[in-house]
Each structure stands twice: as C-alpha cells, then as structure tokens.
Amino acid sequence: MVNARTVELEGHIIDSGMMQRCFGVVMDLDGDFEVEEFRVGKHKDEESYARMTVTADDEETLRSILHELHQNGAHLTNPPDATLKPAPGDRVVPDGFYSTTNHPTQVRYEGEWLPVENIEMDCAVIVDPDERTARTKVLNAIEEGDLVVTDEAGVRVDPPERPRGSGGPFGFMQGGVSSERPSESLIREIAETIVETKEDGGNVLAVVGPALIHSGAGDDLARLVREGYVDMLSAGNGFAVHDIEHGQYGTSLGMDIETLEHPRKGHKHHIYTISEVIRAGGIAEAVEAGRIEEGVMYECVTNDVPFVLAGSIRDDGPLPDTITDAVEAQNAIREQAHEADLVLMLSTLLHSVAVGNCLPSTTRVVCVDINPATVTQLLDRGSAQAIGMVTDVGTFVPALAEKVLSE
C-alpha cells in the first residue's frame, strides 16, 4: 500500500533553496514525489508556488518525510486544527508534543491560524482557548492542564527567505564561517545596521565575554553604551569582574592591558575587585559610592542600560549582581532576547549559544570570535541567521565603534 500526502511550498522557494532542500529530503528518506503544480515568480518581489504529492511505502516513513518537510517550510494542503492535549502535571508535557523551531510559527485553532508568540527553539506551544492565543513555554514552565500542541498537522513554520536582489550583511541568512571575508566593508555594513536599528527605534543587545576586556576593547564598547548604541548587555560574572578590575587597576586577570606585563600582586586584583563590589552591596551601589568610575559596567549603570550577569560553576565571588540560579538566569536572558532586534555576540561561546537558543530566526545576529568553532557551533545549534566573523574582537570592536560613531 502506498501512503501519500500533498504539500505546498510558497514564497521565494527557489532563491532561498527551500524547494531544493525539500526535494532532497524526500529522496534521502526513500520517498518519492510528483510536482502537480509549479508557478515561478518572474519578478524580484514575485513569489513562487509549488504543490507536490509525497509518497512512501509505509506510514512511518511518510511521517518522517513530512516532519522534515515541515521543518523546511512545507505546508500540508487542507490542514486540520492542531491537536491539543492537557499537560498531565507541572513540567510534564504530553507524549508527542510539538517541539518548536526558531522560525515564525502559526497553529490552527478552530479554523483560524494563531501566530505563536515569543517563538524560540526547543519549546512547547500552549494555546489559550479563552484568549485565542498561542505562545511558547519552556518545559520547566509547563503547568498541569496547559493545552499543549501535539503532532505537526495543524502547525505552519515559515523559515526566513531570500528575495532576489536582497543585499547587505542581512539580505539573507548569511551563514558560513570564514576568516577571509572583507572585514572592512562588512564592519561598515554592520555599523550601518546598528545605526539604522536605533533610528527605527529598535534594541541592540550585546552578548560579551571577558576576552573583550582582556584584548583591550572595553573602552570602545563603553563608548557605544555611553552614546546609546547598546540597549542591553548579557554577560557572565567574569566579564563584569574584568571590566571593573581594568578600571580599578588597569589590569585584566592581573595583566596590564597596555604593557602586557604582570605587575606585582596583579594576580590578586580580580579578588580585590570582587571584594570591593561586595562591600558596596553591588555594582550600582559601587558606582554611586564612587568606587567604580569608568568601564562598561559603569556606563550601563549611569545610562540605565539593563544587564544580565549569568553565573557558572567556576565563578570567583561571585559579584552580588550575578544570577547564580541557572533557571532564573535563563529566564532573564530570555526576556532580553525577546526584546532584541539586533544582537552582537562578542567572543563568548557559552553565552552566545545560550542567547542564540532564545532568539527567533528573524532577529539579526552578528557573532565575532577568533575561534571559528564558536561561530560554527552557534550556526549548528540553529542560529542560521547569524553573520559569522572569525577575527580578533580586540580589533573588531574599536573599528566598529569608530564607524558607528562617525555615521
């Protein structure tokens, strides 16, 4: 017995590679397809359309094929309403629950397509029948009785597309990692995007690691914060300690950033720094008391730029502002990510991946690291919309700040 379903592809399905990927999925999973209708957009802004019947020898193979097609933006014809099942307990989801991608998503409820709010990858979708809304929930936030979407039949996913003629660094999902890209022109385009984002009323989130301070780029990031080009900051305990230590002693992890020498007792500077901030009661309190007078954290406090410091098992201290509860830190990062229109990920693998997991695929992302594995892992984890630059953050940030502030 041959099992068959009909699916549709709509949009810029040729330029974005969607059609090619979908054909490949069917063939790779031992299925077959027949294109029943194919309309090609003949102008730059005109979309294309394809309808095809997918067949497989057994129902299980067909389900696997349809799952992969769904992830790539194919839609079932005449889709049913989404299947909703109540959560059997707190933090427990029904078997077969739908796990989200980071692409814009809709679920069908009583014949109406509901946009899924706060979309991010690896979440469940909850439908509120009274409000007629759908939204994501992480598994640890599920409450008993929540109506959870199961299966994929009543779900639509719309991956970002590439219209013909799009340009600039964010013209399409510019995934890929290379240290040979024309850095000067790309940095200029990123700077222009930052300025445009701010002019349009958008929010820029900087995700930063301690290497940024260690490489001497802290003053330039502080300038961007002071001039209003960074609206939120996400980092770890180490970044804040390095930044404050630099302001206090001119060192980062005991090394003089200017001379690259290790002054006598310099290895104790980060511990002294932590002690001073704890004594003051926190970073803001230390700024108000005049104990912190410069640096990125200083500019965040004096310019009302919110920051999230997520802790880890290796933190010294930690600072009073560091969130040591992992779930609480995730929720704080998630709240920032949902407000961001542009994200700069600067030399931090763990925080880049953590924030990337919370972002929809429509949020523009720049990831900069001297280690190509950082950018590669971010892309492999699903943040395919990221622009990856393999370069020294110590040269990237000063060049970026110069171009942004000269715009």
Secondary structure, DSSP 8 states (H G I E B T S, - for coil): --EEEEEEEEESTTTTSHHHHHHHHHHHTT-EEEEEEEE---STT--EEEEEEEEESSHHHHHHHHHHHHHTT-EESS----EEEE-SBTTB--TTB----SS-EEEEETTEEEEEET--SS-EEEEETTTTEEEEE-GGG--TT-EEEESSTTEEE------TT--STTSS----EES-S-HHHHHHHHHHHHHHHHHTT--EEEEE-THHHHTT-HHHHHHHHHTT---EEEEEHHHHHHHHHHHHHSEETTEETTT----TTGGGHHHHHHHHHHHHTSHHHHHHTTS--SSHHHHHHHTT--EEEE--TT-SS--TTSB--HHHHHHHHHHHHHH-SEEEEES-HHHHHHHHTTS-TTSEEEEEESSHHHHHHHHHTT-TTEEEEES-HHHHHHHHHHHHHH-
